[in-house]
Amino acid sequence: MDIAILSVSLNVHSTRRILEEAQKAGHYVELIDHTKCSVKLGGPQPKIYLGEEDVTDEFDAVIPRIGAKVTRHGAAVVKQFEMNGVFSTARSLGITRARNKVRTLQIMARKGIPIPETVFSINPDNIEEQIQLLGGPPVIIKLQEGTHGLGVILAESKKSAKSIIDTFYKMDTSILLQKYIAESNGEDIRIIVVGNKVVASMKRKSELDDFRSNVHRGAETEAIEPTSKERHIALNATKYLGLGVAGVDLIRSKKGPLLIEVNASPGLKGIEAATGINVAKHIIQFVERNAYRKRRK
């Protein structure tokens, strides 16, 4: 099988791991830098070019690893591969939905997936009312398209919350506010879903002076066995967004697990190290099952 990994560099650990497992399985695999791809529309058939090279019909499957800064372009390239009959481990629509935290939470709320109480607005004139909708401080303030724990701020007082929110509004930056779940104690759960199966799960605990439990920010990790409800949330969240591979983040509250966000290009380094599970191999096996099936049709 011929597989393209849509990523900017082999220096990215997760990209390299997926490539290694694809090669071990005997596949031809190529790195395609989606930021250097052009799509030509019109004429007999839409074309996808990597520089001057026509890669429209070169691959049986693509594995998108789209960075936050180029979500729209990357998703458009994925969409063109999809429209040309190439299997993708993540639908283009799923990538754009997952990247926008508000859109993800709107879908989850509509489908009955439990989430923290959340407010989003662009009105700078009723900031105090927005905070009170969540029961008052402390509140979590998040950039709608932040990654790796960046753009996530804990405002512990009404004064600091109003100051931070007002600053973001003046910068014309899209944010959301969430109720602070104190009992989560700086911990969250990352569940990796591949296809319709949970393949690996870990708990992440933040450093003492940081409430954000993200591996990129030095969080401690350990393998866990998720509860049946946590598995149910992760599997359904992935399905509702239209993703074949996803990292689903949950926190544990007094009311049960709550979904925080879904990552369409989850990192593999932390989860593979914590669990000893070859997640990259699971991804390649998922591609084999689905791309072969699509090619036979």
ZABADO-103139 format. One line per 10 residues: number of its first residue (from 1); for each residue x, y, z of N, C-alpha, C. Coordinates in Angstrom, 3 decimals, padded with zeros to 6 digits. Example, Ala and Ser with C-alpha at 12.3 -4.5 7.8 and 13.67 -1.06 7.14 Angstrom:
1	013.190 -005.690 007.800 012.300 -004.500 007.800 013.200 -003.300 007.800; 012.850 -002.250 007.080 013.670 -001.060 007.140 012.900 000.030 007.870
REM end
This chain:
1	000.837 -001.189 000.000 000.000 000.000 000.000 000.878 001.248 000.000; 000.429 002.286 -000.654 001.153 003.558 -000.690 000.446 004.545 000.248; 001.190 005.031 001.234 000.619 005.874 002.288 001.349 007.212 002.327; 000.602 008.289 002.442 001.177 009.620 002.647 000.880 010.085 004.059; 001.902 010.570 004.750 001.708 011.214 006.045 001.785 012.713 005.804; 000.697 013.407 006.089 000.655 014.853 005.880 001.208 015.533 007.127; 002.464 015.932 007.058 003.154 016.517 008.204 004.278 017.401 007.691; 004.702 018.344 008.525 005.705 019.301 008.054 007.130 018.752 008.124; 007.371 017.726 008.949 008.752 017.277 009.119 008.828 015.910 009.786; 009.864 015.164 009.438 010.138 013.896 010.116 010.788 014.120 011.478
11	011.131 015.362 011.787 011.649 015.672 013.116 010.546 015.641 014.172; 009.292 015.617 013.718 008.164 015.491 014.643 008.081 014.026 015.085; 008.175 013.777 016.379 008.268 012.407 016.893 007.122 011.522 016.407; 005.890 012.009 016.510 004.733 011.178 016.147 004.746 010.833 014.661; 005.135 011.784 013.840 005.242 011.528 012.395 006.255 010.429 012.127; 007.388 010.515 012.788 008.452 009.526 012.588 008.016 008.140 013.044; 007.294 008.075 014.167 006.832 006.785 014.672 005.861 006.118 013.690; 004.942 006.907 013.150 003.972 006.350 012.206 004.674 005.865 010.952; 005.633 006.644 010.480 006.394 006.233 009.285 007.146 004.922 009.551; 007.765 004.816 010.711 008.509 003.599 011.049 007.602 002.375 011.028
21	006.426 002.486 011.624 005.519 001.337 011.682 004.943 000.993 010.309; 004.725 001.993 009.475 004.250 001.732 008.115 005.308 000.977 007.313; 006.552 001.384 007.476 007.642 000.702 006.760 007.833 -000.717 007.283; 007.713 -000.918 008.589 007.837 -002.264 009.160 006.772 -003.203 008.597; 005.597 -002.625 008.309 004.493 -003.430 007.778 004.619 -003.653 006.271; 005.676 -003.120 005.663 005.931 -003.370 004.247 005.295 -002.384 003.280; 004.847 -001.252 003.796 004.192 -000.267 002.935 005.199 000.760 002.418; 004.889 001.330 001.257 005.615 002.511 000.800 004.987 003.712 001.486; 005.802 004.520 002.137 005.265 005.667 002.861 006.102 006.893 002.537; 005.426 008.017 002.371 006.097 009.258 002.001 005.570 010.402 002.858
31	006.490 011.263 003.272 006.096 012.474 003.980 005.666 013.515 002.955; 004.460 014.042 003.128 003.957 015.119 002.277 003.744 016.349 003.155; 004.528 017.384 002.917 004.367 018.628 003.665 003.167 019.365 003.103; 002.053 019.308 003.834 000.810 019.895 003.336 000.901 021.401 003.154; 001.849 022.056 003.861 001.999 023.499 003.703 002.623 023.848 002.354; 003.196 022.851 001.694 003.798 023.075 000.374 002.949 022.499 -000.744; 001.730 022.076 -000.401 000.822 021.518 -001.404 -000.063 022.622 -001.995; -000.350 022.479 -003.283 -001.289 023.355 -003.974 -002.390 022.493 -004.567; -003.607 023.018 -004.575 -004.736 022.320 -005.188 -005.194 023.109 -006.402; -005.288 022.437 -007.536 -005.735 023.075 -008.771 -007.126 022.542 -009.117
41	-008.083 023.458 -009.172 -009.465 023.099 -009.479 -009.806 023.523 -010.901; -010.842 022.899 -011.463 -011.210 023.167 -012.852 -010.535 022.163 -013.765; -011.064 022.003 -014.940 -010.512 021.000 -015.845 -011.135 019.650 -015.585; -010.624 018.597 -016.225 -011.227 017.255 -016.113 -011.212 016.700 -014.692; -010.113 016.967 -013.952 -009.988 016.421 -012.598 -009.206 017.397 -011.723; -009.694 017.664 -010.497 -008.904 018.482 -009.567 -007.558 017.809 -009.300; -006.527 018.600 -009.153 -005.179 018.078 -008.966 -004.573 018.580 -007.656; -003.741 017.736 -007.060 -002.989 018.107 -005.864 -001.507 018.057 -006.223; -000.812 019.159 -005.992 000.601 019.248 -006.342 001.435 019.474 -005.087; 002.566 018.763 -005.016 003.599 019.031 -004.022 004.722 019.717 -004.785
51	004.781 021.021 -004.681 005.668 021.767 -005.565 005.156 021.622 -006.988; 005.978 021.057 -007.855 005.574 020.820 -009.244 005.114 019.389 -009.476; 005.236 018.542 -008.451 004.902 017.116 -008.603 003.409 016.880 -008.399; 002.790 016.201 -009.329 001.376 015.834 -009.225 001.261 014.586 -008.351; 000.646 014.724 -007.169 000.514 013.594 -006.244 -000.948 013.169 -006.105; -001.783 013.600 -007.044 -003.228 013.377 -006.952 -003.588 011.910 -006.782; -002.985 011.050 -007.586 -003.359 009.634 -007.607 -002.235 008.719 -007.130; -001.341 009.244 -006.293 -000.160 008.494 -005.891 -000.373 007.606 -004.671; -001.463 007.845 -003.904 -001.573 007.184 -002.597 -002.923 006.507 -002.404; -002.881 005.424 -001.631 -004.107 004.716 -001.249 -004.724 005.321 000.011
61	-003.879 005.959 000.839 -004.358 006.501 002.111 -003.494 007.674 002.534; -004.095 008.593 003.285 -003.338 009.682 003.900 -003.595 009.673 005.403; -002.551 010.020 006.149 -002.641 010.145 007.598 -002.337 011.595 007.933; -003.363 012.405 008.206 -003.133 013.837 008.452 -002.543 014.104 009.830; -001.505 014.928 009.861 -000.935 015.454 011.101 -000.841 016.965 010.916; -001.992 017.620 010.983 -002.136 019.017 010.595 -001.875 019.937 011.785; -000.952 020.872 011.627 -000.633 021.817 012.691 -001.709 022.876 012.861; -001.766 023.460 014.066 -002.822 024.409 014.399 -002.787 025.659 013.535; -001.586 026.106 013.161 -001.465 027.359 012.423 -001.935 027.246 010.972; -002.038 026.034 010.468 -002.417 025.856 009.050 -003.620 024.927 008.928
71	-004.524 025.000 009.912 -005.670 024.086 009.937 -006.501 024.182 008.665; -006.856 025.393 008.259 -007.747 025.550 007.111 -007.124 025.003 005.836; -005.872 025.360 005.591 -005.224 024.862 004.367 -005.033 023.352 004.447; -004.554 022.872 005.586 -004.334 021.435 005.733 -005.606 020.645 005.546; -006.711 021.124 006.148 -007.994 020.433 006.010 -008.484 020.468 004.565; -008.205 021.561 003.857 -008.612 021.654 002.452 -007.849 020.644 001.592; -006.575 020.445 001.897 -005.788 019.440 001.178 -006.332 018.040 001.471; -006.640 017.774 002.746 -007.237 016.481 003.114 -008.551 016.277 002.381; -009.373 017.318 002.325 -010.664 017.231 001.643 -010.493 016.871 000.177; -009.473 017.427 -000.461 -009.267 017.118 -001.878 -008.846 015.673 -002.067
81	-007.994 015.155 -001.176 -007.651 013.731 -001.251 -008.918 012.883 -001.071; -009.754 013.246 -000.101 -011.008 012.518 000.131 -011.875 012.508 -001.129; -012.027 013.680 -001.739 -012.889 013.797 -002.918 -012.337 013.030 -004.106; -011.025 012.771 -004.075 -010.400 011.973 -005.132 -010.388 010.486 -004.799; -011.088 010.095 -003.720 -011.239 008.681 -003.399 -010.146 008.087 -002.538; -009.320 008.928 -001.910 -008.232 008.439 -001.061 -008.732 008.344 000.382; -008.445 007.244 001.061 -008.862 007.074 002.454 -008.033 007.976 003.358; -008.682 008.615 004.333 -007.997 009.443 005.324 -008.370 008.978 006.722; -007.391 008.973 007.624 -007.658 008.561 008.999 -008.455 009.614 009.765; -008.583 010.803 009.195 -009.403 011.857 009.802 -010.088 012.634 008.698
91	-011.401 012.732 008.763 -012.127 013.530 007.784 -011.752 014.997 007.943; -011.728 015.711 006.825 -011.364 017.124 006.865 -012.294 017.907 007.793; -013.576 017.589 007.748 -014.530 018.280 008.609 -014.246 017.987 010.075; -013.858 016.747 010.382 -013.518 016.383 011.748 -012.310 017.146 012.259; -011.330 017.376 011.375 -010.128 018.126 011.759 -010.493 019.551 012.147; -011.297 020.216 011.323 -011.657 021.606 011.609 -012.568 021.706 012.832; -013.461 020.736 012.994 -014.329 020.742 014.183 -013.510 020.572 015.462; -012.604 019.604 015.458 -011.831 019.312 016.660 -010.898 020.458 017.022; -010.403 021.175 016.019 -009.479 022.263 016.285 -010.170 023.449 016.964; -011.470 023.588 016.743 -012.231 024.678 017.357 -012.934 024.152 018.605
101	-012.475 024.589 019.767 -012.985 024.045 021.025 -014.484 024.279 021.201; -014.954 025.474 020.811 -016.378 025.768 020.958 -017.214 024.847 020.089; -016.803 024.682 018.834 -017.566 023.810 017.927 -017.611 022.389 018.471; -016.487 021.901 018.971 -016.455 020.564 019.563 -017.445 020.457 020.718; -017.416 021.428 021.620 -018.279 021.368 022.801 -019.744 021.522 022.426; -020.039 022.316 021.389 -021.424 022.427 020.933 -021.951 021.077 020.454; -021.135 020.375 019.691 -021.539 019.058 019.188 -021.707 018.085 020.344; -020.769 018.099 021.287 -020.855 017.183 022.422 -022.104 017.455 023.257; -022.382 018.736 023.503 -023.552 019.088 024.301 -024.838 018.626 023.619; -024.884 018.797 022.301 -026.085 018.384 021.560 -026.266 016.871 021.602
111	-025.164 016.141 021.650 -025.223 014.679 021.649 -025.316 014.087 023.053; -025.341 014.948 024.071 -025.486 014.439 025.428 -024.192 013.990 026.084; -023.049 014.369 025.520 -021.758 014.059 026.144 -021.511 015.082 027.254; -021.206 014.656 028.476 -021.014 015.603 029.577 -019.757 016.456 029.396; -019.903 017.765 029.578 -018.797 018.716 029.466 -018.867 019.688 030.644; -017.767 020.388 030.952 -017.846 021.420 031.999 -018.769 022.550 031.554; -019.361 023.248 032.530 -020.155 024.420 032.194 -019.257 025.412 031.449; -019.740 025.897 030.302 -018.912 026.695 029.405 -019.692 027.897 028.901; -019.018 029.027 028.790 -019.617 030.245 028.242 -018.686 030.784 027.163; -019.260 031.181 026.023 -018.456 031.928 025.054 -019.246 033.136 024.567
121	-018.547 034.223 024.339 -019.178 035.481 023.984 -018.125 036.374 023.327; -018.576 037.432 022.671 -017.648 038.460 022.172 -018.052 039.833 022.713; -018.901 039.832 023.727 -019.435 041.070 024.281 -018.560 041.560 025.433; -017.835 042.650 025.261 -016.957 043.150 026.330 -017.701 043.914 027.417; -019.000 044.128 027.231 -019.753 044.972 028.154 -020.414 044.211 029.296; -020.407 042.886 029.247 -021.045 042.135 030.342 -020.148 041.008 030.841; -018.864 041.326 030.974 -017.895 040.313 031.417 -018.254 039.767 032.789; -018.677 040.634 033.685 -019.022 040.181 035.034 -020.179 039.191 035.001; -021.161 039.452 034.146 -022.301 038.536 034.014 -021.866 037.192 033.448; -020.915 037.211 032.504 -020.408 035.961 031.932 -019.741 035.107 033.013
131	-018.966 035.761 033.870 -018.295 035.039 034.957 -019.322 034.457 035.929; -020.366 035.234 036.211 -021.387 034.773 037.153 -022.206 033.605 036.600; -022.314 033.520 035.276 -023.008 032.377 034.674 -022.338 031.060 035.050; -021.061 031.123 035.410 -020.315 029.932 035.806 -020.205 029.821 037.327; -020.944 030.662 038.023 -020.918 030.598 039.473 -019.839 031.447 040.103; -019.194 032.309 039.295 -018.144 033.173 039.815 -016.772 032.518 039.731; -015.723 033.255 040.120 -014.360 032.724 040.045 -014.138 031.639 041.096; -013.087 030.817 040.872 -012.153 030.853 039.740 -012.777 030.295 038.457; -012.271 030.782 037.319 -012.714 030.280 036.018 -011.499 029.996 035.150; -011.708 029.102 034.199 -010.679 028.794 033.203 -010.977 029.614 031.956
141	-009.963 030.293 031.433 -010.091 031.063 030.201 -009.231 030.383 029.146; -009.844 030.044 028.003 -009.132 029.305 026.969 -009.245 030.002 025.621; -008.140 030.001 024.894 -008.210 030.360 023.483 -008.956 029.249 022.768; -009.807 029.609 021.813 -010.609 028.587 021.141 -009.768 027.636 020.303; -008.577 028.063 019.893 -007.758 027.192 019.055 -006.363 026.988 019.637; -006.241 027.008 020.946 -004.950 026.764 021.588 -004.594 025.286 021.584; -003.291 024.981 021.694 -002.828 023.590 021.741 -001.725 023.445 022.780; -001.488 022.187 023.209 -000.410 021.845 024.133 -000.497 022.622 025.453; -001.723 023.012 025.864 -001.865 023.746 027.110 -001.604 025.230 026.980; -001.181 025.685 025.807 -000.966 027.114 025.595 -002.319 027.798 025.430
151	-002.413 029.042 025.904 -003.680 029.757 025.796 -004.726 029.251 026.753; -004.295 028.668 027.885 -005.215 028.213 028.934 -004.788 028.885 030.235; -005.686 029.682 030.803 -005.341 030.507 031.964 -006.361 030.282 033.080; -005.863 030.145 034.292 -006.732 030.061 035.468 -006.822 031.446 036.098; -008.018 032.003 036.127 -008.244 033.292 036.784 -008.896 033.024 038.133; -008.186 033.327 039.221 -008.642 032.937 040.549 -009.532 033.969 041.216; -009.564 035.186 040.691 -010.421 036.223 041.271 -011.234 036.889 040.173; -012.304 037.555 040.564 -013.136 038.262 039.589 -012.338 039.369 038.912; -011.493 040.048 039.669 -010.701 041.145 039.115 -009.747 040.649 038.035; -009.035 039.566 038.334 -008.082 039.042 037.341 -008.813 038.475 036.136
161	-009.952 037.811 036.358 -010.726 037.256 035.248 -011.198 038.360 034.317; -011.742 039.443 034.889 -012.227 040.552 034.066 -011.090 041.190 033.275; -009.940 041.329 033.906 -008.791 041.941 033.232 -008.315 041.095 032.065; -008.215 039.765 032.279 -007.742 038.872 031.222 -008.742 038.807 030.076; -010.016 038.650 030.404 -011.057 038.545 029.373 -011.128 039.837 028.566; -011.085 040.975 029.248 -011.139 042.264 028.558 -009.958 042.409 027.598; -008.785 041.970 028.030 -007.598 042.052 027.165 -007.773 041.209 025.913; -008.273 039.981 026.074 -008.494 039.119 024.914 -009.520 039.716 023.959; -010.598 040.271 024.514 -011.622 040.881 023.660 -011.046 042.046 022.858; -010.215 042.868 023.501 -009.609 044.006 022.809 -008.644 043.556 021.720
171	-008.083 042.365 021.873 -007.176 041.807 020.858 -007.949 041.064 019.764; -009.276 041.071 019.865 -010.137 040.378 018.906 -009.790 038.890 018.830; -009.569 038.315 020.011 -009.193 036.904 020.120 -010.387 036.095 020.621; -010.668 034.986 019.957 -011.807 034.149 020.339 -011.446 033.307 021.565; -012.272 033.408 022.605 -012.012 032.666 023.837 -013.292 031.985 024.313; -013.117 031.112 025.286 -014.262 030.551 026.004 -013.914 030.513 027.480; -014.941 030.511 028.302 -014.781 030.431 029.748 -015.366 029.112 030.223; -014.672 028.477 031.180 -015.180 027.232 031.735 -015.117 027.265 033.248; -016.073 026.578 033.843 -016.097 026.431 035.296 -014.862 025.645 035.735; -014.202 026.106 036.763 -013.023 025.424 037.290 -013.472 024.228 038.122
181	-012.980 023.052 037.768 -013.339 021.820 038.487 -012.221 021.524 039.486; -012.393 021.999 040.700 -011.321 021.919 041.699 -010.922 020.478 041.998; -011.919 019.584 042.023 -011.626 018.199 042.420 -010.794 017.432 041.383; -010.657 017.989 040.179 -009.798 017.321 039.187 -008.335 017.394 039.608; -008.025 018.375 040.476 -006.713 018.430 041.145 -005.541 018.430 040.163; -005.685 019.174 039.056 -004.592 019.263 038.094 -004.351 017.989 037.312; -005.339 017.095 037.291 -005.195 015.831 036.564 -006.196 015.763 035.414; -005.802 015.086 034.346 -006.772 014.732 033.317 -006.418 013.372 032.736; -007.261 012.902 031.856 -007.084 011.585 031.237 -007.022 011.763 029.738; -006.037 011.164 029.114 -005.952 011.135 027.653 -006.262 009.705 027.193
191	-007.265 009.587 026.346 -007.661 008.296 025.789 -007.447 008.347 024.280; -006.708 007.377 023.763 -006.473 007.294 022.324 -007.471 006.316 021.721; -008.217 006.812 020.742 -009.177 005.986 020.013 -008.672 005.795 018.592; -008.667 004.562 018.138 -008.321 004.243 016.745 -009.449 003.384 016.195; -010.114 003.900 015.153 -011.290 003.219 014.647 -012.390 003.280 015.686; -012.932 002.160 016.038 -013.982 002.127 017.076 -013.475 001.427 018.333; -012.178 001.629 018.618 -011.568 000.921 019.748 -010.675 001.863 020.551; -010.780 001.787 021.873 -009.832 002.464 022.754 -008.560 001.620 022.797; -007.426 002.205 022.378 -006.197 001.417 022.311 -005.204 001.753 023.421; -005.305 002.943 024.027 -004.375 003.311 025.102 -004.968 004.451 025.915
201	-004.632 004.470 027.202 -005.142 005.524 028.094 -004.096 005.840 029.148; -004.004 007.110 029.502 -003.083 007.503 030.565 -003.669 008.655 031.368; -003.183 008.763 032.601 -003.527 009.909 033.446 -002.347 010.852 033.438; -002.646 012.158 033.332 -001.602 013.177 033.360 -001.821 014.065 034.578; -000.757 014.290 035.336 -000.842 015.141 036.531 000.135 016.289 036.376; -000.360 017.503 036.592 000.462 018.691 036.398 001.511 018.818 037.494; 002.509 019.665 037.204 003.477 020.019 038.229 002.761 020.808 039.331; 003.404 020.945 040.466 002.760 021.556 041.633 002.280 022.979 041.367; 003.013 023.737 040.537 002.664 025.140 040.319 001.921 025.376 039.012; 001.374 024.310 038.424 000.685 024.471 037.142 -000.537 023.561 037.135
211	-001.703 024.132 036.878 -002.935 023.345 036.869 -003.146 022.614 035.546; -002.337 022.931 034.515 -002.517 022.340 033.186 -001.770 021.016 033.103; -002.491 019.933 032.929 -001.880 018.599 032.912 -001.574 018.180 031.475; -000.543 018.789 030.911 -000.179 018.520 029.529 001.257 018.025 029.469; 001.485 016.954 028.702 002.817 016.352 028.624 003.845 017.360 028.138; 003.451 018.214 027.173 004.372 019.208 026.649 004.785 020.228 027.707; 004.045 020.268 028.804 004.363 021.216 029.873 004.926 020.499 031.102; 005.393 019.269 030.916 006.083 018.554 031.979 005.214 017.750 032.913; 003.994 017.433 032.504 003.105 016.664 033.372 003.625 015.243 033.568; 003.364 014.679 034.756 003.684 013.278 035.023 002.586 012.403 034.417
221	002.962 011.229 033.929 001.987 010.355 033.279 002.043 008.947 033.868; 000.905 008.266 033.801 000.858 006.853 034.172 -000.286 006.186 033.424; -000.082 004.930 033.073 -001.114 004.180 032.362 -002.290 003.919 033.292; -003.495 003.974 032.741 -004.691 003.667 033.521 -005.647 002.825 032.675; -006.620 002.235 033.338 -007.718 001.557 032.663 -008.952 002.446 032.814; -009.443 003.056 031.748 -010.592 003.949 031.877 -011.844 003.196 032.295; -012.760 003.900 032.943 -014.030 003.304 033.316 -014.881 003.084 032.064; -015.929 002.330 032.214 -016.809 002.074 031.075 -017.435 003.372 030.564; -017.755 004.288 031.470 -018.336 005.567 031.047 -017.310 006.411 030.304; -016.082 006.400 030.774 -015.021 007.153 030.101 -014.762 006.597 028.704
231	-014.781 005.282 028.573 -014.622 004.663 027.260 -015.787 005.044 026.340; -016.980 005.035 026.888 -018.173 005.379 026.115 -018.069 006.817 025.594; -017.653 007.741 026.460 -017.512 009.143 026.059 -016.464 009.276 024.956; -015.309 008.637 025.139 -014.221 008.765 024.163 -014.617 008.217 022.800; -015.240 007.053 022.781 -015.630 006.426 021.514 -016.690 007.255 020.797; -017.662 007.748 021.544 -018.732 008.512 020.909 -018.273 009.894 020.471; -017.413 010.534 021.254 -016.893 011.844 020.860 -016.120 011.742 019.555; -015.324 010.699 019.428 -014.559 010.484 018.200 -015.485 010.260 017.013; -016.507 009.460 017.231 -017.470 009.175 016.165 -018.238 010.425 015.763; -018.692 011.206 016.739 -019.500 012.386 016.436 -018.721 013.436 015.647
241	-017.400 013.486 015.838 -016.588 014.458 015.101 -016.151 013.932 013.732; -016.329 012.644 013.492 -015.937 012.078 012.205 -014.448 011.814 012.101; -013.842 011.364 013.195 -012.407 011.086 013.217 -012.164 009.584 013.310; -011.144 009.113 012.610 -010.759 007.715 012.721 -009.741 007.504 013.820; -008.937 008.534 014.070 -007.923 008.509 015.123 -008.082 009.785 015.936; -008.074 009.677 017.258 -008.258 010.867 018.087 -007.676 010.662 019.472; -007.284 011.775 020.076 -006.933 011.806 021.484 -008.027 012.553 022.212; -008.713 011.891 023.129 -009.847 012.487 023.839 -009.412 012.789 025.271; -009.599 014.042 025.682 -009.179 014.480 027.012 -010.387 014.647 027.924; -010.308 014.020 029.090 -011.382 014.061 030.084 -010.817 014.482 031.431
251	-011.690 015.028 032.281 -011.357 015.202 033.691 -012.411 014.484 034.519; -012.020 014.109 035.727 -012.936 013.437 036.630 -013.477 014.444 037.639; -014.797 014.556 037.674 -015.447 015.504 038.584 -016.372 014.749 039.538; -016.960 015.472 040.480 -017.912 014.857 041.409 -019.132 014.303 040.676; -019.424 014.882 039.515 -020.574 014.437 038.728 -020.202 013.360 037.710; -018.933 012.934 037.712 -018.484 011.942 036.748 -017.536 012.549 035.733; -017.100 011.770 034.736 -016.145 012.274 033.753 -016.753 013.364 032.874; -015.922 014.365 032.552 -016.333 015.462 031.685 -015.341 015.587 030.536; -015.854 015.747 029.336 -014.980 015.902 028.175 -014.443 017.327 028.105; -013.138 017.469 027.902 -012.502 018.778 027.782 -012.285 019.147 026.316
261	-011.663 018.246 025.568 -011.443 018.502 024.157 -011.068 017.207 023.443; -011.031 017.301 022.104 -010.663 016.162 021.267 -009.567 016.627 020.313; -008.501 015.843 020.218 -007.367 016.190 019.367 -007.343 015.266 018.159; -007.375 015.855 016.955 -007.393 015.054 015.732 -006.014 014.538 015.341; -004.963 015.100 015.927 -003.593 014.641 015.662 -002.875 014.431 016.988; -003.295 013.455 017.774 -002.728 013.291 019.118 -001.257 012.893 019.074; -000.497 013.448 019.995 000.908 013.069 020.103 001.049 011.639 020.600; 002.098 010.964 020.160 002.285 009.557 020.513 003.378 009.334 021.556; 004.276 010.286 021.705 005.439 010.067 022.573 005.028 009.781 024.007; 004.195 010.640 024.584 003.805 010.470 025.983 002.983 009.226 026.223
271	002.021 008.970 025.358 001.110 007.836 025.562 001.827 006.502 025.353; 002.714 006.422 024.371 003.444 005.172 024.152 004.425 004.913 025.289; 005.070 005.977 025.795 006.014 005.811 026.898 005.294 005.402 028.185; 004.132 005.998 028.435 003.409 005.727 029.680 002.792 004.338 029.692; 002.310 003.879 028.532 001.540 002.633 028.490 002.315 001.444 027.921; 003.385 001.720 027.171 004.098 000.635 026.501 003.336 000.066 025.318; 002.279 000.744 024.901 001.448 000.279 023.782 001.920 000.929 022.489; 002.017 000.140 021.436 002.453 000.633 020.132 001.251 001.253 019.407; 000.978 002.512 019.735 -000.175 003.193 019.148 000.009 003.391 017.651; 001.236 003.693 017.235 001.507 003.902 015.806 001.154 002.657 014.989
281	001.432 001.480 015.536 001.085 000.237 014.846 -000.420 000.085 014.712; -001.156 000.446 015.753 -002.619 000.399 015.692 -003.139 001.313 014.577; -002.518 002.475 014.411 -002.946 003.405 013.367 -002.725 002.805 011.983; -001.575 002.186 011.781 -001.280 001.572 010.476 -002.234 000.404 010.207; -002.531 -000.387 011.222 -003.475 -001.493 011.032 -004.874 -000.973 010.698; -005.257 000.147 011.281 -006.540 000.788 010.958 -006.554 001.226 009.490; -005.463 001.796 009.033 -005.350 002.190 007.626 -005.462 000.966 006.718; -004.776 -000.102 007.077 -004.816 -001.319 006.258 -006.240 -001.844 006.118; -006.955 -001.918 007.214 -008.319 -002.451 007.164 -009.235 -001.604 006.287; -009.107 -000.307 006.380 -010.054 000.579 005.715 -009.650 000.979 004.317
291	-008.372 001.229 004.085 -007.933 001.627 002.742 -008.039 000.457 001.776; -007.697 -000.740 002.214 -007.833 -001.917 001.352 -009.298 -002.135 000.986; -010.177 -001.976 001.977 -011.595 -002.165 001.743 -012.107 -001.141 000.731; -011.664 000.111 000.879 -012.120 001.169 -000.032 -011.600 000.931 -001.439; -010.364 000.432 -001.541 -009.781 000.213 -002.869 -010.479 -000.927 -003.602; -011.000 -001.918 -002.837 -011.668 -003.061 -003.471 -013.030 -002.701 -004.035; -013.640 -001.629 -003.504 -015.014 -001.275 -003.940 -015.035 -000.832 -005.395
REM end
